[in-house]
Amino acid sequence: MGDEHGTSGPRDARGRPVRVRVAAIASLTPLEELDAEPFLVDSRGQHAMCAHWAAERGYVVTRELLVRGLRPDHSALWSDVEAGLVDLFVAPSRRVLERALSSVDEFTAECERRGVRVETVGGAEPSYDAQMKARVHRRLSLPTAGYDGR
C-alpha cells in the first residue's frame, strides 16, 4: 500500500503519511585508530549509512549524534526525544553502539521504558582502501585549515 507518490510508511489515524524522526548515532573514535578501525573513525560514513537507511523507509534524520562511551541516561540522547523531535534511534551496527555508548543493554532498556525504538542498519561495513583512509584522515585532521571534506 502506498500513498499518492508511490511510497509507503507510517500513517496517522486519518491515513496521512507521518514523518518518523530519527536520531542517527555514530561513534567518536580517535583518528589514531584509522588503520585498525576505519569505519569506526569515519563518522561521516556512519551517519551517511543511517541517513540512507532512514530515507529508504521514508523517515527523516533530525539529529546526528557523535559520541563515545556516553551514559545511557545522558541528556544528549534524550533532550530531543523529550522535546518530541525524535521518534527512534538508529546506528549502523551494534559495534558502533558499543563504542558510542557505555552500555548498549542499558540504553536499549531505557529506549523500551520510554517507548522509543532503537534500530541498527545491519548492513556490512564498507571496506576501506588506502585512498579512502587518506580521505578520512584529511577530513578529520585538516578541518581548521579550511578543508571541507570534499
VMD Tcl script that draws the C-alpha trace (Angstrom):
set ca {
  {0.00 0.00 0.00}
  {1.47 3.36 -0.97}
  {0.49 6.98 -0.91}
  {-0.18 9.11 -3.97}
  {3.56 9.41 -4.57}
  {4.12 5.65 -4.57}
  {5.84 5.49 -1.20}
  {4.71 3.66 1.87}
  {5.36 4.19 5.53}
  {3.67 5.02 8.80}
  {0.30 6.74 8.70}
  {-1.70 8.74 11.22}
  {-5.31 7.94 12.21}
  {-6.58 9.76 9.09}
  {-4.29 7.81 6.75}
  {-1.88 10.68 6.15}
  {1.85 9.92 5.99}
  {3.67 10.54 9.27}
  {7.31 11.53 9.23}
  {9.27 9.35 11.61}
  {12.07 11.45 13.08}
  {15.38 9.71 13.56}
  {18.46 10.37 15.67}
  {21.47 8.80 13.96}
  {24.19 7.60 16.33}
  {27.82 7.47 15.21}
  {30.87 6.58 17.25}
  {33.52 9.15 18.05}
  {36.69 7.13 17.55}
  {40.16 8.71 17.61}
  {41.97 9.26 14.32}
  {44.82 7.12 15.68}
  {42.59 4.06 15.16}
  {42.08 4.75 11.44}
  {44.23 1.86 10.19}
  {42.68 -0.72 12.50}
  {39.06 0.58 12.59}
  {38.42 2.86 9.59}
  {34.63 2.60 9.72}
  {34.51 3.44 13.43}
  {36.66 6.52 12.74}
  {34.60 7.57 9.70}
  {31.69 9.21 11.48}
  {30.53 10.84 8.24}
  {30.28 7.39 6.66}
  {28.35 6.11 9.66}
  {25.89 9.00 9.50}
  {25.51 8.54 5.74}
  {24.65 4.86 6.25}
  {21.98 5.86 8.79}
  {20.60 8.58 6.50}
  {20.32 6.12 3.62}
  {18.53 3.61 5.88}
  {16.11 6.31 7.05}
  {15.42 7.60 3.53}
  {14.64 4.08 2.29}
  {11.85 3.95 4.88}
  {10.53 7.46 4.34}
  {12.00 8.60 7.67}
  {13.89 11.83 8.22}
  {17.10 12.26 10.23}
  {16.54 15.18 12.59}
  {19.60 14.68 14.78}
  {23.11 13.36 14.27}
  {24.85 12.26 17.44}
  {28.62 11.73 17.55}
  {29.54 10.18 20.88}
  {31.94 7.82 22.63}
  {31.14 5.89 25.79}
  {28.12 8.06 26.57}
  {26.00 7.03 29.55}
  {22.57 5.72 28.50}
  {20.84 8.33 30.68}
  {22.81 11.31 29.30}
  {20.68 14.30 28.32}
  {22.35 14.48 24.89}
  {20.43 11.31 24.00}
  {17.10 12.26 25.48}
  {16.58 16.02 25.10}
  {15.24 15.75 21.54}
  {13.09 12.75 22.48}
  {11.59 14.70 25.37}
  {11.00 17.70 23.08}
  {9.11 15.46 20.64}
  {11.76 15.83 17.90}
  {12.97 12.21 17.77}
  {10.92 9.02 17.43}
  {13.71 6.46 17.08}
  {17.46 5.96 17.25}
  {19.47 4.25 14.53}
  {23.12 3.24 14.36}
  {24.97 1.41 11.60}
  {25.64 -1.63 13.79}
  {25.79 -2.98 17.30}
  {29.58 -2.49 17.09}
  {29.09 1.25 16.59}
  {26.65 1.37 19.51}
  {29.18 -0.45 21.69}
  {31.71 2.32 21.01}
  {29.21 5.17 21.23}
  {27.51 4.14 24.47}
  {28.82 2.90 27.80}
  {26.12 0.18 27.87}
  {24.07 -0.85 24.87}
  {21.85 -3.07 27.02}
  {21.05 -0.23 29.44}
  {20.37 2.11 26.51}
  {18.06 -0.43 24.88}
  {16.21 -0.89 28.18}
  {15.87 2.89 28.55}
  {14.53 3.14 24.99}
  {11.98 0.45 25.78}
  {10.99 2.19 29.00}
  {10.48 5.47 27.13}
  {8.71 3.87 24.17}
  {11.42 4.83 21.68}
  {12.64 2.35 19.09}
  {16.31 1.65 18.54}
  {17.43 0.06 15.28}
  {20.64 -0.89 13.55}
  {21.14 -0.67 9.81}
  {22.64 -4.13 9.85}
  {24.46 -3.96 6.52}
  {28.07 -4.86 6.02}
  {30.61 -2.19 6.85}
  {32.37 -0.80 3.80}
  {35.91 -1.92 3.05}
  {38.42 0.90 3.18}
  {41.35 1.04 0.81}
  {44.33 3.34 1.29}
  {42.71 6.15 -0.72}
  {39.52 6.05 1.35}
  {41.51 6.08 4.58}
  {43.51 9.06 3.28}
  {40.27 10.99 2.61}
  {39.01 10.28 6.13}
  {42.39 11.31 7.55}
  {42.41 14.59 5.59}
  {38.85 15.42 6.57}
  {39.49 14.82 10.26}
  {42.96 16.30 10.52}
  {42.51 19.47 8.43}
  {39.13 21.00 9.41}
  {40.66 24.17 10.80}
  {42.74 24.70 7.64}
  {39.60 25.26 5.58}
  {39.30 21.73 4.20}
  {35.62 20.84 3.91}
  {35.91 17.11 3.26}
  {35.31 17.10 -0.48}
}
mol new
graphics top color blue
foreach p $ca { graphics top sphere $p radius 0.5 }
foreach p [lrange $ca 0 end-1] q [lrange $ca 1 end] { graphics top cylinder $p $q radius 0.2 }
display resetview
